[in-house]
Amino acid sequence: MTTTMGGTPGVQGITEGDIASYLANTPGFFERHAELLASIRLTSPHGQRAVSLQERQMEMLRERIRGLEHKIVEMIRAGQENVALADRLHRFVRQMLRTTDRSQLPGVIVETLKDEFLIPQAAVRLWGIGPTFEAAPFARGVSDDVRSFAASLAVPYCGINAGFEAAHWLDDAASVKSLAMIPLRPHEAGAASFGLLVLGSPDPTRYMADMGTEFLARIGELAAAALMRLRAG
């Protein structure tokens, strides 16, 4: 007599779950009844035809191998991108270290960032610097509003160009659709900002509000460490 248990069809009170549990706990069953393996037929995922258990297992293994190959390719690609990024960062730092003329350092930072990271436009402005540099282009045109804005940034700003004053420091501000603005401050906790690094792009998706800012923050830390040489005192 056929009965059901727990909603699963069974024979004489035995359910499919009972059978599955028995087979899982009796690993020698198919060794003693190897002929059953040859008679098992399963539906192929690539069509409606029936295939043997061995064929189905081979298909599953091939699918798993393809998945692993894809992951390996992605890991290699990510590794290559990380190496390339580290090389660009290395060249950026090296160029700052090689610049002995302090007055040239802001320009070197801007041009190296543009060249190494393919940034269409960039600019930097500093305040609270030594009197020797107060008349330099990188120290002019910084309003109190910009200084307050930089001081308010706990992390770099990324987003659309909504007519920010700092965007006008760029060579072609009218073409800039997205911005990254990175505050420059000493490494000490709670230290006030003394500059702002601005990156601009005509691509509205280059700098988006939901993008990660950790790498931009590292760029700001490195640039600030180098530019500390221009500060007063």
C-alpha positions as a Markdown table, in Angstrom:
| # | Residue | x | y | z |
|---|---|---|---|---|
| 1 | Met | 0.0 | 0.0 | 0.0 |
| 2 | Thr | 1.3 | 3.4 | -0.9 |
| 3 | Thr | 1.1 | 6.1 | 1.8 |
| 4 | Thr | 2.6 | 9.6 | 2.3 |
| 5 | Met | 4.6 | 10.9 | 5.1 |
| 6 | Gly | 5.3 | 14.7 | 5.5 |
| 7 | Gly | 3.8 | 15.3 | 2.1 |
| 8 | Thr | 6.4 | 13.1 | 0.3 |
| 9 | Pro | 5.2 | 10.0 | -1.5 |
| 10 | Gly | 6.4 | 6.8 | 0.0 |
| 11 | Val | 5.9 | 3.0 | -0.1 |
| 12 | Gln | 4.8 | 1.2 | 3.0 |
| 13 | Gly | 5.6 | 4.3 | 5.1 |
| 14 | Ile | 9.1 | 4.8 | 3.6 |
| 15 | Thr | 9.7 | 8.3 | 2.3 |
| 16 | Glu | 12.2 | 9.6 | -0.3 |
| 17 | Gly | 13.9 | 11.4 | 2.7 |
| 18 | Asp | 14.3 | 8.0 | 4.4 |
| 19 | Ile | 15.9 | 6.6 | 1.3 |
| 20 | Ala | 18.2 | 9.5 | 0.8 |
| 21 | Ser | 19.2 | 9.3 | 4.5 |
| 22 | Tyr | 19.9 | 5.6 | 4.2 |
| 23 | Leu | 22.1 | 6.0 | 1.1 |
| 24 | Ala | 24.0 | 8.9 | 2.7 |
| 25 | Asn | 24.7 | 6.8 | 5.7 |
| 26 | Thr | 25.5 | 3.7 | 3.8 |
| 27 | Pro | 28.4 | 4.5 | 1.6 |
| 28 | Gly | 29.0 | 0.9 | 0.6 |
| 29 | Phe | 25.5 | 0.4 | -0.9 |
| 30 | Phe | 26.5 | 1.3 | -4.5 |
| 31 | Glu | 29.7 | -0.7 | -4.2 |
| 32 | Arg | 27.6 | -3.8 | -3.5 |
| 33 | His | 25.0 | -2.8 | -6.2 |
| 34 | Ala | 27.2 | -1.2 | -8.9 |
| 35 | Glu | 24.8 | -2.3 | -11.6 |
| 36 | Leu | 22.3 | 0.3 | -10.3 |
| 37 | Leu | 24.6 | 3.2 | -11.2 |
| 38 | Ala | 24.6 | 2.2 | -14.9 |
| 39 | Ser | 20.8 | 2.1 | -15.0 |
| 40 | Ile | 20.2 | 5.5 | -13.5 |
| 41 | Arg | 19.1 | 8.1 | -16.1 |
| 42 | Leu | 18.9 | 11.8 | -15.4 |
| 43 | Thr | 17.7 | 14.8 | -17.5 |
| 44 | Ser | 20.5 | 16.8 | -19.1 |
| 45 | Pro | 20.5 | 20.5 | -18.2 |
| 46 | His | 21.3 | 21.2 | -21.9 |
| 47 | Gly | 18.2 | 19.6 | -23.3 |
| 48 | Gln | 15.4 | 17.1 | -22.5 |
| 49 | Arg | 17.4 | 14.1 | -23.4 |
| 50 | Ala | 18.2 | 11.5 | -20.6 |
| 51 | Val | 21.8 | 10.9 | -19.7 |
| 52 | Ser | 23.5 | 8.4 | -17.5 |
| 53 | Leu | 24.6 | 9.3 | -13.9 |
| 54 | Gln | 28.3 | 9.3 | -15.1 |
| 55 | Glu | 27.5 | 11.7 | -17.9 |
| 56 | Arg | 25.6 | 14.0 | -15.6 |
| 57 | Gln | 28.5 | 14.0 | -13.2 |
| 58 | Met | 30.9 | 14.9 | -16.0 |
| 59 | Glu | 28.7 | 17.7 | -17.0 |
| 60 | Met | 28.6 | 19.0 | -13.5 |
| 61 | Leu | 32.4 | 18.8 | -13.2 |
| 62 | Arg | 32.8 | 20.6 | -16.5 |
| 63 | Glu | 30.5 | 23.4 | -15.3 |
| 64 | Arg | 32.4 | 23.6 | -12.0 |
| 65 | Ile | 35.7 | 23.8 | -13.9 |
| 66 | Arg | 34.4 | 26.6 | -16.1 |
| 67 | Gly | 33.3 | 28.5 | -13.0 |
| 68 | Leu | 36.8 | 28.0 | -11.4 |
| 69 | Glu | 38.5 | 29.1 | -14.7 |
| 70 | His | 36.4 | 32.3 | -14.7 |
| 71 | Lys | 37.3 | 33.0 | -11.1 |
| 72 | Ile | 41.0 | 32.5 | -11.9 |
| 73 | Val | 40.8 | 34.9 | -14.9 |
| 74 | Glu | 39.1 | 37.5 | -12.7 |
| 75 | Met | 41.7 | 37.1 | -10.0 |
| 76 | Ile | 44.6 | 37.5 | -12.5 |
| 77 | Arg | 42.9 | 40.6 | -14.0 |
| 78 | Ala | 42.4 | 42.1 | -10.6 |
| 79 | Gly | 46.0 | 41.3 | -9.7 |
| 80 | Gln | 47.3 | 43.0 | -12.9 |
| 81 | Glu | 45.2 | 46.1 | -12.2 |
| 82 | Asn | 46.5 | 46.3 | -8.6 |
| 83 | Val | 50.1 | 46.0 | -9.9 |
| 84 | Ala | 49.4 | 48.8 | -12.5 |
| 85 | Leu | 47.8 | 51.0 | -9.8 |
| 86 | Ala | 50.7 | 50.4 | -7.4 |
| 87 | Asp | 53.2 | 51.4 | -10.2 |
| 88 | Arg | 51.3 | 54.6 | -10.9 |
| 89 | Leu | 51.2 | 55.5 | -7.2 |
| 90 | His | 54.9 | 54.7 | -6.9 |
| 91 | Arg | 55.8 | 57.0 | -9.8 |
| 92 | Phe | 53.6 | 59.7 | -8.2 |
| 93 | Val | 55.4 | 59.5 | -4.9 |
| 94 | Arg | 58.8 | 59.3 | -6.6 |
| 95 | Gln | 58.1 | 62.5 | -8.6 |
| 96 | Met | 57.2 | 64.4 | -5.4 |
| 97 | Leu | 60.3 | 63.2 | -3.7 |
| 98 | Arg | 62.5 | 64.2 | -6.6 |
| 99 | Thr | 61.1 | 67.8 | -6.6 |
| 100 | Thr | 63.6 | 69.9 | -4.6 |
| 101 | Asp | 62.2 | 73.3 | -5.5 |
| 102 | Arg | 59.3 | 73.7 | -3.2 |
| 103 | Ser | 57.6 | 76.3 | -5.3 |
| 104 | Gln | 57.3 | 73.7 | -8.1 |
| 105 | Leu | 55.8 | 71.0 | -6.0 |
| 106 | Pro | 52.0 | 71.9 | -6.4 |
| 107 | Gly | 52.4 | 72.0 | -10.2 |
| 108 | Val | 54.3 | 68.7 | -10.1 |
| 109 | Ile | 51.6 | 67.1 | -8.1 |
| 110 | Val | 48.8 | 68.3 | -10.4 |
| 111 | Glu | 50.6 | 67.3 | -13.6 |
| 112 | Thr | 51.7 | 63.9 | -12.3 |
| 113 | Leu | 48.2 | 63.0 | -11.2 |
| 114 | Lys | 46.8 | 64.0 | -14.6 |
| 115 | Asp | 49.5 | 61.9 | -16.4 |
| 116 | Glu | 49.5 | 58.8 | -14.2 |
| 117 | Phe | 45.8 | 58.5 | -13.5 |
| 118 | Leu | 44.4 | 59.9 | -16.8 |
| 119 | Ile | 42.6 | 62.8 | -15.0 |
| 120 | Pro | 41.4 | 65.4 | -17.6 |
| 121 | Gln | 41.7 | 68.4 | -15.3 |
| 122 | Ala | 43.2 | 69.0 | -11.8 |
| 123 | Ala | 44.1 | 71.9 | -9.6 |
| 124 | Val | 45.4 | 72.6 | -6.1 |
| 125 | Arg | 45.1 | 75.6 | -3.8 |
| 126 | Leu | 46.9 | 76.1 | -0.5 |
| 127 | Trp | 46.5 | 78.6 | 2.5 |
| 128 | Gly | 48.4 | 79.1 | 5.7 |
| 129 | Ile | 51.6 | 78.7 | 3.8 |
| 130 | Gly | 54.9 | 80.6 | 4.2 |
| 131 | Pro | 55.2 | 84.2 | 3.0 |
| 132 | Thr | 57.6 | 83.2 | 0.3 |
| 133 | Phe | 54.7 | 81.5 | -1.5 |
| 134 | Glu | 51.8 | 83.7 | -0.8 |
| 135 | Ala | 51.8 | 85.4 | -4.2 |
| 136 | Ala | 52.1 | 82.1 | -6.1 |
| 137 | Pro | 49.2 | 81.0 | -8.3 |
| 138 | Phe | 48.4 | 78.0 | -6.1 |
| 139 | Ala | 47.8 | 80.4 | -3.1 |
| 140 | Arg | 45.5 | 82.9 | -4.8 |
| 141 | Gly | 41.7 | 83.0 | -5.1 |
| 142 | Val | 40.8 | 80.9 | -2.0 |
| 143 | Ser | 37.8 | 82.3 | -0.3 |
| 144 | Asp | 36.7 | 81.7 | 3.3 |
| 145 | Asp | 33.8 | 79.6 | 2.0 |
| 146 | Val | 36.2 | 77.3 | 0.2 |
| 147 | Arg | 38.3 | 77.0 | 3.4 |
| 148 | Ser | 35.2 | 76.2 | 5.4 |
| 149 | Phe | 34.1 | 73.6 | 2.9 |
| 150 | Ala | 37.5 | 71.9 | 3.0 |
| 151 | Ala | 37.5 | 71.9 | 6.8 |
| 152 | Ser | 34.0 | 70.2 | 6.7 |
| 153 | Leu | 35.1 | 67.3 | 4.6 |
| 154 | Ala | 35.8 | 64.2 | 6.6 |
| 155 | Val | 36.4 | 62.3 | 3.4 |
| 156 | Pro | 36.8 | 63.4 | -0.2 |
| 157 | Tyr | 33.8 | 64.8 | -2.0 |
| 158 | Cys | 32.7 | 63.0 | -5.1 |
| 159 | Gly | 29.7 | 64.0 | -7.2 |
| 160 | Ile | 28.3 | 66.2 | -9.9 |
| 161 | Asn | 29.7 | 69.7 | -10.5 |
| 162 | Ala | 27.0 | 71.8 | -8.9 |
| 163 | Gly | 28.8 | 75.1 | -9.6 |
| 164 | Phe | 31.4 | 74.8 | -6.8 |
| 165 | Glu | 33.7 | 77.7 | -6.5 |
| 166 | Ala | 36.7 | 75.4 | -6.5 |
| 167 | Ala | 35.7 | 74.0 | -9.9 |
| 168 | His | 36.6 | 77.4 | -11.4 |
| 169 | Trp | 40.3 | 76.7 | -10.5 |
| 170 | Leu | 40.3 | 74.2 | -13.4 |
| 171 | Asp | 41.3 | 75.2 | -16.9 |
| 172 | Asp | 38.0 | 74.5 | -18.5 |
| 173 | Ala | 35.4 | 74.6 | -15.7 |
| 174 | Ala | 32.5 | 74.7 | -18.0 |
| 175 | Ser | 33.2 | 71.2 | -19.4 |
| 176 | Val | 33.5 | 69.6 | -16.0 |
| 177 | Lys | 30.5 | 67.4 | -15.1 |
| 178 | Ser | 31.8 | 65.5 | -12.1 |
| 179 | Leu | 34.3 | 66.4 | -9.4 |
| 180 | Ala | 36.5 | 64.9 | -6.7 |
| 181 | Met | 37.6 | 67.4 | -4.0 |
| 182 | Ile | 40.2 | 66.2 | -1.6 |
| 183 | Pro | 41.0 | 68.1 | 1.6 |
| 184 | Leu | 44.7 | 68.5 | 2.4 |
| 185 | Arg | 45.6 | 68.4 | 6.1 |
| 186 | Pro | 48.4 | 67.3 | 8.4 |
| 187 | His | 48.4 | 63.7 | 9.5 |
| 188 | Glu | 47.8 | 64.7 | 13.1 |
| 189 | Ala | 44.3 | 63.9 | 14.3 |
| 190 | Gly | 42.0 | 66.9 | 14.3 |
| 191 | Ala | 44.5 | 69.1 | 12.4 |
| 192 | Ala | 43.0 | 71.9 | 10.3 |
| 193 | Ser | 43.0 | 71.6 | 6.5 |
| 194 | Phe | 45.5 | 73.8 | 4.6 |
| 195 | Gly | 44.6 | 73.1 | 1.0 |
| 196 | Leu | 42.2 | 71.5 | -1.4 |
| 197 | Leu | 43.0 | 69.2 | -4.4 |
| 198 | Val | 40.4 | 69.3 | -7.1 |
| 199 | Leu | 40.0 | 66.6 | -9.9 |
| 200 | Gly | 37.5 | 67.2 | -12.7 |
| 201 | Ser | 36.1 | 65.2 | -15.6 |
| 202 | Pro | 33.7 | 65.8 | -18.5 |
| 203 | Asp | 32.3 | 62.3 | -17.7 |
| 204 | Pro | 29.4 | 62.7 | -15.2 |
| 205 | Thr | 30.1 | 59.1 | -14.0 |
| 206 | Arg | 33.8 | 59.5 | -13.4 |
| 207 | Tyr | 33.3 | 60.7 | -9.8 |
| 208 | Met | 30.0 | 59.6 | -8.3 |
| 209 | Ala | 28.5 | 60.2 | -4.9 |
| 210 | Asp | 28.4 | 56.4 | -4.1 |
| 211 | Met | 31.9 | 55.6 | -5.1 |
| 212 | Gly | 34.6 | 54.5 | -2.7 |
| 213 | Thr | 36.9 | 57.3 | -1.6 |
| 214 | Glu | 39.6 | 55.4 | 0.2 |
| 215 | Phe | 42.2 | 55.6 | -2.6 |
| 216 | Leu | 41.4 | 59.3 | -3.1 |
| 217 | Ala | 42.0 | 59.9 | 0.6 |
| 218 | Arg | 45.4 | 58.1 | 0.3 |
| 219 | Ile | 46.3 | 60.4 | -2.6 |
| 220 | Gly | 45.3 | 63.4 | -0.4 |
| 221 | Glu | 47.5 | 62.1 | 2.5 |
| 222 | Leu | 50.5 | 61.7 | 0.3 |
| 223 | Ala | 50.1 | 65.1 | -1.4 |
| 224 | Ala | 49.5 | 66.8 | 2.0 |
| 225 | Ala | 52.7 | 65.2 | 3.4 |
| 226 | Ala | 54.7 | 66.6 | 0.5 |
| 227 | Leu | 53.1 | 70.0 | 0.6 |
| 228 | Met | 53.7 | 70.5 | 4.3 |
| 229 | Arg | 57.1 | 71.8 | 3.2 |
| 230 | Leu | 55.3 | 75.0 | 2.0 |
| 231 | Arg | 53.5 | 75.7 | 5.3 |
| 232 | Ala | 54.4 | 78.7 | 7.4 |
| 233 | Gly | 56.6 | 78.1 | 10.4 |
